[in-house]
């Protein structure tokens, strides 16, 4: 049963409801429901609150000032005040240090992220429903400043400064909320309507990418719903129950119950996992180092992003077979395969368990020339592998129609090159994603060595030029165009296969480079996690331009 109460904060009286706290799967946790902007209020969320309470959760919902039955004016509200009001209600009505489940709609996606950053490990689950996030400059600006407010839409500003800030193109891309969500490692559910006229698809995809970096993530689609998911869940009990079920999955273990159970069954008799540590530097999957009670190290790879989860059966089956193939090759150091659940028949997400190799990824500037020589020699050794059964033919990662290049003659010329038919080639065994982020190093100076090559899900049969091109692009972006342009010569000097002649080699180089136009953000996010904060979109765009220019000077 829900009970109403009022809470005073910063001169406003906030209307709130609470209830629950008996037993059930969410017994110790408190769910906090946060409505959207415009006409949003707690009343439309009460059936959802009751659903959580029925599962044993405590529950709290509030009207932000200027909404519902709370005092105040919308024009005086801001993202900062929303956060502060929510903190004040939570601290006054939720047991101290008790676990929190934060559920936010639309604008409250930002508020949920702010609260997750504030409460840290207390937050055990997130539910984000058609969420919005905002650039840092919008956080303290009143919604109605210089222009009043509109109660008819989810944007709470008619024409003032707040509106100007959030309507600036791509202003949300550097939102601090995305960094918070990227670091969150508990349970996370993203609810997405079939039609959303408020939240741009790019925002939804950015939130997805952020949550899948660490969280135990599920994306729920409601194909017949529009942006007003609070109203939709109020009127559709089955979808409401599905959402609550998803949020509460594995609550006591931050959402990884099934995977933990599967891993335990793969361990030697009497062994258990003592510690789990998220590994940085990956993009397509989540990687965790598992330390057993005897000190043995394992690595768990899980595909959480929706795209990669769909393709995981093929990707992980391929990686498992390649790790088995390469096990006898001492000059191609790879992890030992322990187990694979490629279709998530037993795990929360498709997963592969393998041994942990010594060393670390290096994207810094120290020992750079030595490292690049080692990369070139290692790639030559990979291309010397002769498998009994060829892997699949290579797949191109872009096409003329898909390139997002800046305007200008340089880029038009580059796209024209890859409009040609692919050159004929003599195929070989390809890693297909060979670059510094997938290579482990130990030692320094004269003792520097490659200790492992990882991430074999894209292994293919194709031209050696394509692996050379991919590593060259990465080196140009990480360290400057000269390193990318010079990698072919190093590869040949270490016994690599003879690349194609200039015109044909240019095709493969540009086919790879154009996949990362205009700013290589896909690669930059994990590199920045590894300490390369200097790799801004602007710098990477400049380096990619210089690299493509250099390719034409060398081969065009």
Helices and strands as residue ranges (DSSP letters): E 2-9, E 12-20, E 30-34, G 42-45, H 46-54, E 58-62, G 74-76, H 79-93, E 100-105, H 108-119, G 120-122, E 123-129, G 136-138, H 161-166, H 176-183, E 187-193, H 201-211, E 216-222, H 229-235, H 237-248, G 251-253, H 257-266, E 273-278, E 286-292, E 297-303, H 306-326, E 337-341, E 350-355, H 368-383, H 409-418, E 427-430, G 436-438, E 439-442, G 445-447, E 449-453, E 460-463, H 464-479, H 481-485, H 487-493, H 502-513, G 514-516, H 521-529, H 537-555
